[in-house]
Amino acid sequence: MTRRLPAGWDWILGYGLIALAGVVLLITSLAVSGSRFISDQLADIVSGGLGGLVLLGLGAVLIVTAGLGDEWRKLDRLEDALPFPSLDPPVEASAVGRSRTVAGLGLLASAAVLVPTWWTVSGTADPEPGLGALTWAVVGLVVGALVAALAILRVQRRIQARKRRLFAPWAALFDGGPAVAPAADPVDLGAGPVLVVPELSRFHRNGCPAVAGLAARSVDPGAIPAQLEPCDLCEADAFAREERTWTSIAG
Amino acid sequence: MDVNRWLRAEWDRVLGFGLIGLGAVFVVLAWFGVSDSPYVAQQLSFITSGGIGGLFMLGAGATLLHVADVHDEWRKLDRIEQALRAGEPIPVEPR
């Protein structure tokens, strides 16, 4: 039987892990300050201190990716509500989840390094080998944190790029680009060529902000590839479409 | 300005900056403690409580600040979505 986790589980688990990390670090601090043997202290630092930092990292990854996931879903809904087609190529919904997995695996790998380190430190009264092992454990922790940070940065950049593409037509309006208010009269596309961009699935009128900054080429209306659809934003579909209400943001 | 209302609205930023400031203080105090002590056992105690504890506060504070930004963006996108679905003009100003 498959049971779905309730919405918001990642927020709860993330904050729970951070709280648990705080408790573990507090206990570790008390244990270390109460001991006079360096080897015991090193063992406590590896297990509780560095382990607590791993818990903090896992909690932070869960919370940050939960926020990014919420934003991703909001962009999905926003895209549905847009009055014009998005320039966005189809995006897979698992981008945030994949980043979360990579970040979590990076931190878990650094936690795995703690096990042999703790074994080395706790097995001997001589602190010398323990200090060397502790150094490698810290290095592993830093590498794991870097992997997690890069994975999160990657998905964050994808979200920013998605927002740029979604709102590019509006940005073009406010940058003083060509206005795209619907024309009062039907447009005669036969009067001039249309614009086509290889990676887009629509053709556009000259000056359409949807293709601003893209490598577009002019095509005669009679030679428009059959698989291309007209752009709703610049009303390249003025051939046959009915007049539809259009929310102008230009005021 | 209503301070209570501001604190309720910005609790995550206030807590985030507070934790980061406190974490920095912990790290500095740990450094002084370690440099002043000739005993390794005592130095390790300072490293654990001040150093690792300070790192924990810095990390938790940075997480809270990041989440506060993401929440702000989400709310902004939510207002845009509501305006779009209601057919209202988008409440943005020209740059």
Interface residues (C-beta under 8 A of the other chain):
Chain A: I18 A21 G22 L25 T28 S29 V32 S33 S35 R36 F37 I38 Q41 L42 D44 I45 G49 L50 G52 L53 L56 G57 G59 A60 I63 V64 G67 L68 D70 E71 K74 L75 R77 L78 A81 L82 P83 P127 W170 F174 D175 T245 T247 S248 I249 G251
Chain B: V40 A41 L44 S45 I47 T48 S49 I52 G53 L55 F56 G59 A60 A62 T63 H66 V67 V70 H71 E73 W74 L77 D78 I80 E81 L84 R85 G87 E88 P89 I90 V92 P94 R95
